[in-house]
Amino acid sequence: MALCFFSASLSLPTRHPLISTPQNIPRKRNLPLICRSSSDSDEEDYLLDAPVSIGDGFSFSGGKYSDEPSPADQWFKQGKIVKAHLVGGTGEKAKDPIFGLAMAGSSQASTDLFRWFCVESGNPANQTVILIHGFPSQAYSYRKVLPILSKNNHVIAFDWLGFGFSDKPQPKYGFDYTLKEFVDSLDSLINELSKDKVTLVVQGYFSPVVVKYAQDHQEKLNNLILLNPPLTAKHANLPSTLAIFSNFLLGEIFSQDPLRASDKALTSCGPYQIKEEVAMVYRRPYLTSGSSGFALNAISRSMKKELKGYVEDMRKILGDETWKVRTCVCWGERDRWLSFEGVEDFCRESNHQLIKVPMAGHHVQEDCSEEIANIIARILSKPAPI
């Protein structure tokens, strides 16, 4: 049981989209809501609101952060921007879909190629491993996997378009977030990241997109490692936590809520409680601009419409005799979004290795970073089939 109370030691932004200031409390004493376990645990409190001035969650022009060191800033400094995939559209300036207001630069498409945020580690002379986050998440979810794998490999993690620090063009202004566009853009990015064969590691709902890409590029892959992918017909329906973002109007509103868009999406799918400093990194895109929320809204609608067909295609591709890529499915058994029922049967029938991760939820790399990193490392240490 958790006890919620107000603390006067921290301050909220003036207009937070979730927690309003009671009229009988002076605005200067805005108080964050904190949850603390009723047990005698000495663990740090889990803050439901940010302890720094972060601007308005509905802002289209960027939020304000404190001058204190930010985990998001530290993560950004580790990465670089890679340009890949041609920008589509007419070149018009994007406007938000609710009010029709002109949006800031972070919501606009690049003039030529999209900008992708990538974090690279390890010796480029070694085999390349590309770590691909799920929906909705960021490359940050692999932050503890990267240093382990990079000891003997060349490792790259990236943010999908619309997520993290990558470009977030608004739908109809350069990128519409259809699953086909994600397949095509992945092709462009991988060609930019590596000219040699690679191993792809992908988590969650972007797995069908990656398998669709891999179908026509088997010669490019050494291994394919899937972390809690949607493998059965039941998996083709988005959980309510994500499906709500696809609702008309309600989706646009909820996607601008940083706690619903990041915290709730990360914590409702597994057994863990996210730490505040980690949560701040996932929240930051939604706190600094409305573009992240509208991108989330668009991809949720695409997933709701197209996921069933892509899951069916993935099953056919991975089960077809023409599939030659060594494939492994790693499954966090405490996934609250995707049932394990049918997964074991599919892997056995398609002759793919299945590795269970008992303590992990849907976001395996976030829940059990070291364990999944060592599992991947063992797979990579074995020579790929010719």
N, C-alpha and C positions, 0 to 999 in steps of 0.2 A: 504494500500500500504506500502511495506517495502523498506527502503533505505539501500543499501549495501555499505560499505566503509571499508577502511583499518585503522587499529589502530596500533600505534607503541608501545603500552604499554605492549603487550604480545608477545610471541614467538611461532613459529611452530616447530615441529620436522623437522630434516634435510630433510627427504624424506617422506613427507606425500603423501599417494596414491591419494588424490583428488586435493589438492591445491598446485600447483607448484610455485616456486619462479621466478618471472620475471628476465630476465638476467640483466636488468639495475638497479636492487636493490641488494645491497650487501647481501650475505647469512646470515650474522650475524643479519640482520634486517628483518628476515622472519616475515611476517605480517599475522595475522589471519583474516579471513573474518567474519565480524559481521553484523547481520541484526538488525535494530532498526525500530520500528514502526514510521511512519511519523506523528502519532497523538501526543498529548501533554501528553501521559501517562508517569508516573514516574516509570513504571515497569522496572525491570532489563533487560538489553539487552540480546537477545538470541544469544549465540555464536554458530556458525556453526563448529568451530574447537576447539580442546582442548587447554586450556590455560597453560598446563604443558608439559614437555618433556615426550612423551609417546612412543617413539620408532617408528619403521616402521610398518605400518599396514600389510605389506606383510611378516613380520618376522616370522620365524618358531621357533625361539629360545627364544622368550619372549621379552616384551618391557620394557622400562625404565620409571619409574614414579618419580615424584618429592618427596621430603621428607615431603611435606605438607600433613596434614590429608586428606585422601581420603574417600568419601562416600562408595566406593566399599570395602575398607579395614574395615571400621566400620561395614558394613553389614556382611562381612565375619566373623568378630569376634563374631557376635551373633549366628552363626550357628555351626554345627558339621558335620562330615563325617560319613555316614552310609554305610556299605558294604552290597550289595545285588545283586543277579543275577550272575550266572556263566558266566565267560568270555569265548567266543568261539574263533574260529580261530586256526591257527597253532602256534601262539606264536612268529611269525616273527616280526621284527621291522617295524613299519609303515613308508611308504614313501609318500611324497606328490604326488597327481595325475597329477600335471602339469609338474614338472621337474624331478620327481623321486628321490628327495633328501631325505635323512634320516631326520625324524622329531624329535623334542624335546620330552622330557618326558611327557608334557601335552597332546601330541597327541597319546601316547601309551596306550594300554589297561593295566589294572592291571593284576597281575599274577594269581589271583584266582577269586575274586569277584569285581564287579564294585563299584566305590566310588561315592556316591550321596551326594550332599550338601543339608542339611536340617536345617531349623530354627524352633525351638520348643518353645512353650510358654504356660503358664497355668499349672493348676494342673493335673497331670497324672491320678488322681483318678476320674476326670470328664470325660464326654463323649468326644471321640476323633473326631476331624474334620481335614481332610486332604485337603489342598488347592493346586490345581494343575493348573499351568500356561498354557497359550496357545502357539501357534506357530506364530511367534518366540517371546519369552519373557523369563522371569525368575521368580523365586519365589519372587524376589524383588518387583514385581508388587503388592504383598499382604502386603507390609510392614506396611501400615496404617490400614489394616483389622485385622492383627494379634492381636494388643493390645486390640482392642474392643472385639473380640470374645474370647480371652483368659481370660476375667474376669470370665466367667462361664463355660469355656470349655478348653479342652486340644487340642491345635492347632498346626499343623505341616504343613509347606510349604516346598516344595523341588524343586530342579532344575532337569528337565529331563536330561538323558544322552545326551551329545552334547550341553548343554546349561549352562549358568552361571558358577558356580564353580564345577559342577559335571564332571565326566570323559568325555573326548571327543575323544574316539578312532576313528581312520580313518576307513572308509568303507573297508571291506574285511580283517580287522585286529582286529577282535574281536566283532564287532557290525556293521550291515549293515543299520541300521535305517529304516527297514521295519516296517509297522504298526503292524504286528504280533509280532515282537521283542519288540515293545513298550508295547503291551498288556502283554506279558510274563514277561517282566522286571518289570512292574507295580505290577503284582501278587507277585513277589519275594519281592519287596520293601514294599508293604503293610503288608505282613506277618512279615517282620522284624520290622516295625514301631508299629504295634498293634496286640495283640492277641485277642482283643475284637472287637465288632462291631464298625463301623466307619460311619461318614458322609463324602461323597466325594463332593467337590466343584471343578468344572472344567470349564475352560474358552476356548472358541473358537474351533480351529481345532483339538485339542486333545480330544474333547468331544466324538467323535465316538470310539476312542481307549478305553476310560474309560467305555463307555456303553458296549463295547464288553467284557471287563473284568468283568463288573458287571453282565452280563447275566448268567455267571456260578458261581457267588459268591453272589447271592442275600441275602443269610443268613448272610453275613458279613456286610451288609449295613443297616444303620438306615434311611438315606436319600441320595438322589442324587440331587444336585443343579447344573444346567447347565447355564452358563453365555454366552449368544450369541453363541449358538452352531450352526453348519451348519445342518439345519433340513429339507431343501427342496432340490429338484433335482437341482435347480439353484445354491444352495450353494455349490454343489460338485465341482465346478470349482474354482481353486485358483485365487485370484485377481492378476492382472499383476505385482503388487509390489512383490509378493511372487513367482509367476510362473517364473519370469525371472531368478531366481536362479537355475532352473532346466534345463535351456538351455545348450546345448553342448558348452563347452569352455567358452562362455560368462558367464555362471552360476558360473564357477570356479573363473573367474576374478572378477565379481561383488560381490561374497560372501566374497571376501577379502577386500571389501570397508566398513569400519566400519560405515560410515554415511549412506550408503545405506542399510546395513544389520541391523542396529539398529534404527537410527533416522527415516529414511524414512518409515520403516516397522511399527513403532509405531505411527507416526503422520499422515500417509496417510489414516488410517482406522477410523478416528474420528475427532472431531472439535477442539481438544485441541492442545496447543503448549507446548512441553515438556521443562522443565527447564534444564539449563545447568548441574547443579549438579546431577540431576536425569539421564540425558542423558549419563553422564560419567560412571555411573554404568552399564548401558546397553551396552555401547561401549566397556567397558574394555576387555571382552573376545576376541573381534575381534582385539583389539589393541595389545594384548600381545602375540598372537599366531595365526598361520594360521589354527589351528585345528578347531576352532569355525566356521570359514567360510566354511571349507570343510564338516563339519557336517551339516551345514545349507543347503549346496548344495545337500547333500545326502537325507535329510529328505524332501526337496522340491520335489525332483524327486519321492520319494516314495509317497508323498501326491498327486502329479499330476497323478500318475499311479493308486493308490489304493483308493483314497478318495471317489470316486463315489460309489464303492461297500460298503465301510464302512458306508457311509451316508444312503444308502438303508437299510443296516442291522440294523442301529440304529433306523430308523423309524419303522421297523418291530418289533424289540425288545421292544421298548417303547410302541408300540400300541398293543402288544400281550396280551391276557388275562392271560398269565402265569407270566407277569411282576407284581410283588407285592411290589416293593420298592416305597416309597413315593417320588415323583419326582416333582421338581419345575423348571421352565424355567424363568430366569431373563433376560430381553431384553433391552439393551441400544438402544434407538430409533434413535440415531444419528450415527449408524453404517454405514460407507461408503463402507464396503466390503460385508456385508450380508444384503439383503433386508428383510424387515419385512413381505412382502407379503407371505402368506401361513403359517406363524408361528402361528398365532392366531387360524386358522382352525385346524392345527395339534394338538395343545394343547387341544382344545375343544373336538375333536374326540377321542383323547387318554385319556381324563379325567385327564390331568396334569395341575397343577396350573401355571398360567402365570402372572408374575409381570413385569410391564413396568418401565423402568428407563429413563425418558424423556431426561435428560441432558447428558447421557453417550453415548459414541461411542462403538466401538468393544471391547476395553479393559475396561470393566465396572469397574473392581476393581482399575484401575489406574485413571479413570476419576472421579468416584464418590465413593471413598473408604469408607467414613463414612456411606453413604446411603446404600451401598450394604452390609456392615458389619452389620448394624442394621436389614436389611431384613433377612439376614442369621440367626442372633441371634433370631429373632422372630420365624422363622421356627424351629429352634432347641429347643425352649422353649416349643413347643407343643409335647406331647407324640407321639412317632412313632407308627404307626398301628401295631398290633400284627399279 
